[in-house]
Amino acid sequence: MSLLNELGLKYRTDKAVDGKRGEPGKGHDYLRVYERFSMLERTEVRKVLEIGVQKGASIRMWEEYFPSATIYGLDIAESALNVTGDRIRIQLVDQSDAAALKAFAEQNGPFDLIVEDGSHIWSHQIIGLQTLLPHLKPGGQYIVEDLHTSYAAEFGEAGGMTGVQYVLKCCEKILGSSRVRSSNEEDSLIHGLSEFIDSVMVLRYAAVFFAKPA
Ligand SMILES: C[S@@+](CC[C@H](N)C(=O)[O-])C[C@H]1O[C@@H](n2cnc3c(N)ncnc32)[C@H](O)[C@@H]1O
């Protein structure tokens, strides 16, 4: 029994075990895994950010799951602004715009939890990680979802780095630390990550980055 999965089913996000319209077993089934491995204390969480609001299913799920948190949501579709609530704050920000993401995070962060469920475009997944990982609280977590789009050409450019490749480079850097040799270009891609990230968990279609505790 997973409370988070129950709430995902209630609000009909495909992060739950069933699909958005209740199709049995057709969801991504992220939520049971998140709850099993999360080290976040539900009642202590104060700020959650999700990129990708759509109709607000997951935003409402987070709002109920984290009773003391403000839930921030970013999207490019104006309809996302219709998702409202006492602890819900939606803004129109394009996740491909690193400067806009940074400005948003400087104004509203740091966050206990960041969930990236936006365009699923490879370069956008990488921009999100590079820009927002430094805006996690100590002990905070960043989840990048739907990484299986790395295997679908329409989400990237031929020869471009995929989301999965970026995550694996980060894992390699964490596993090998200074023993991992990388080009200057790769160094700037992983962006001093090991200063604040001490572990990464890989699961089906997604990865979770854990910020070092205080
Ligand atoms: C998969 S849906 C989000 C579903 C939602 N998280 C849920 O579980 O209920 C993806 C959302 O990302 C938004 N999106 C697409 N491209 C984006 C971009 N460049 N920046 C921000 N949001 C984007 C879409 O408008 C859409 O609402």
The ligand as a Gaussian input file, in Angstrom:
#p B3LYP/6-31G(d) Opt

LIG

0 1
 C        3.402000      15.151000     -19.266000
 S        2.617000      16.713000     -19.090000
 C        2.707000      16.975000     -17.328000
 C        1.817000      16.055000     -16.559000
 C        1.704000      16.371000     -15.086000
 N        3.004000      16.478000     -14.447000
 C        0.900000      15.293000     -14.385000
 O        1.488000      14.265000     -13.997000
 O       -0.305000      15.479000     -14.233000
 C        3.837000      17.772000     -19.748000
 C        3.578000      19.258000     -19.601000
 O        4.807000      19.921000     -19.949000
 C        4.496000      21.127000     -20.579000
 N        5.652000      21.572000     -21.377000
 C        5.979000      21.199000     -22.641000
 N        7.069000      21.857000     -23.055000
 C        7.458000      22.667000     -22.022000
 C        8.520000      23.603000     -21.859000
 N        9.400000      23.849000     -22.835000
 N        8.605000      24.261000     -20.673000
 C        7.702000      24.033000     -19.673000
 N        6.678000      23.147000     -19.798000
 C        6.545000      22.481000     -20.952000
 C        3.263000      20.801000     -21.413000
 O        2.556000      21.986000     -21.720000
 C        2.499000      19.835000     -20.524000
 O        1.533000      20.512000     -19.755000

